[in-house]
Amino acid sequence: MTAVFDSLSDPLPRRLAAGLSRLSVALRAGQWRLAEAHGLTPTQAQALALLAARSGAARPALRVSDIAEHLAITRPTASDAVTALERKGLIRRQPDPRDARATGLVLTEAGTALAREAGDWPATLLDVAADLPPPEQEALLRLVTKLIRGLQLRGAIAPARMCATCRFFRPYAHPADAATPHHCSFVDAPFGDRHLRLDCAEQDPLPDDEAEVVWTRFVSGPPAATPP
Ligand code: SF4
């Protein structure tokens, strides 16, 4: 039966989008305050945080184009942010082994220290998330994973280094273990939804067709138990 509110309300996806938009306003305002307190623009703070998350001797240094892609900004905007960070002595350029004509970006010591503070998540947002009961935090993480995957497939955001599309992810490899049903074959350990990662340094992305198979297994939930 159709409830009265079905005709009185905006469609559910629209109200969800409105709610997510409110969250993004709070996130942006918090990031803006944090960045400003450290003499940075939000874009510069995000670029620093991205470089900190993606730096490491084993990984190629990011380029301006990588920053533009990951922050979903134009290349000129990314380039302006990088130039300002370089002027402030927070990053430096180095030759890119992938392309002799390009340069990679690395944090200086001062940039590494500042990235930890200015690029952190707003404390208010962390507090609000921490106030949710653990099962709700876990369920929300799973839903956020789904939203990110959907946006990724539609080309709205750069691919995230998440478990759900990783070569090492074995969803429901331990179906009888409700707390830790999945398996990460990189560290060779079981884990649960509460451990799902959205930006794992060890992630090795699967090709699209294989990722789809793993994804379907993940979202389908645990396999039905076979009757004795
Ligand atoms: S390597 Fe990282 S992303 Fe891949 S399954 Fe393990 S924890 Fe998840």
Residues whose N, C-alpha, C, O or C-beta is under 5 A from the ligand:
A	BS01	SF4	R161 M162 C163 C166 F168 F169 C184 F186 R197 C200 E202 Q203
